[in-house]
Amino acid sequence: MSFSDALTLFYAALAVSLPTFAWVLLGVLLKRFGLLSQALNENLSRLAFNIGLPIMLFAGAAQVDYTTLSSARYLLAGIVATLLILALSWYYSNWRGHPRELKGIFVQSAFRSNLAIVGVALTFSAYGERGPILAALPIALMTVLYNMLAVWVLNATLGSVTTLRTVLLGIAQNPLIIGITAGVCLSVSPLPAPASLAPVSSGLSAFFLPLVLVSIGASMNLSHLYKAGALTWEASFWRLCVAPLVGILLALSFGVRGEPLGVLFLLLATPVAVSSHVMVVAAHGDGTLAANIVVLTTLLSLVTITIGFFVLSLFSLIGQTV
């Protein structure tokens, strides 16, 4: 491969990641210059999370043919990778001698990606309407898995009194999970999917994904980053480098190639989910550390996702992007 060919692939990888994180940066700037108040940002985020994204994910899930799930090996790889990252990061944290009250925050950050928002945006940027369709089922199952594992980890390290029943109830009431579940039910039912699903999904993606990304940027507090210590950088390295690498190696060993591999990488390579900070605060843990990890991984993920997607493109492993 010539240098010009490699450069073309790099620009293609940058075209996947840059538009997504440009919206996040716009949110940071709008907040910085006082053009997006906290109250307005919360309303916009609530609108996108409760209405726009659930309908978009419903439309994507309803267009999947679940009778031919031979390609679902990428889903299995994502689940196994999550469990493996939890075990490896727990062992690493013990080896590093992290204080018990910080171990759970580190481990949760290592395995918990922002696949339901940033991941969806990246898959749409990379593969158009096909991306969120492929991502719908992994998002549903892995979101449930993330929440259950996070509760166990935080209970074990912070002595939180959060119960599994409470978490499962919260999952059942999650608008994103409701949307995906409804889409799956429609797909497996004898009812035909409306022809308008595809254009509706495309229109909602074009409107609501930028909106929620701007909200993420506006909600970040960059002033706390000066307190970011070694643990913040270690957790960020695990989230952005170790976890995606483990997931991709597992998927390759399972025979996953093409678009499913690209979608899996984009879901696993995203920053730490904002909800991880919420759960740490609710468990009376170090909220500043959790927030710093969210912010730092969000800022650095533009670089790591671009490089990772470029490398996978270089070896022709992830299919044709839009």
Secondary structure, 3 states (H helix, E strand, C coil): CCHHHHHHHHHHHHHHHHHHHHHHHHHHHHHHCCCCCHHHHHHHHHHHHHHHHHHHHHHHHHCCCCCCHHHHHHHHHHHHHHHHHHHHHHHHHHHHCCCHHHHHHHHHHHHCECHHHHHHHHHHHHHCCHHHHHHHHHHHHHHHHHHHHHHHHHHHHHCCCCCHHHHHHHHHCCHHHHHHHHHHHHHHCCCCCCCCHHHHHHHHHHHHHHHHHHHHHHHCCHHHHHHCCHHHHHHHHHHHHHHHHHHHHHHHHCCCCCHHHHHHHHHHCCCECHHHHHHHHHCCCCHHHHHHHHHHHHHHHHHHHHHHHHHHHHCCCCCCCC
